Amino acid sequence: MKLHNLNKLSGIKKPKRVGRGPGSGHGKTSTYGHKGQKARSGGTKRLGFEGGQIPLYRRLPQRKGFKPLAKTFPSLVNLSQLNIFEDGTTVTKGLLYEKGLIRSLDVPVKILGNGELKRKLIIQAESFSQKALEKIKQAGAKAEVKG
């Protein structure tokens, strides 16, 4: 290996040399333009600075509390939809997903009281409406709250 045999490394770029006289093309103002705040040392403005005008984050009203960005709404299932299962079946979130009654296993399930329940099932869900609980009891089925 000899110095005259070495190749130039690709992808390595020399830094811009400023303030080295007019012949360099980056002399005098050193690519900072003429005068003004941005040409001075330490002449940077903080994030959100609007030229002395009251910035946006101070113009907006303050709100107390916390509002989640992604609110989760439960998957709703009516009692009439549960009649597709056989008597004595334990209806779980996984079973509802397999039958296509809910779209996701990540969202809680709520059973609503629309329609009539004609089967004696064991229904497991995160929540039930009051009307649904009454109709489940009348049908001789069982409701279990799973959290």
Secondary structure, 3 states (H helix, E strand, C coil): CCHHHCCCCCCCCCCCCCCCCHHHCCCCCCCCCCCCHHHCCCCCCCCCCCCCCCCHHHHCCCCCCCCCCCCCCCEEEEHHHHHHCCCCCEECHHHHHHCCCCCCCCCCEEEECCCCCCCCCEEEECEECHHHHHHHHHCCCEEEECC
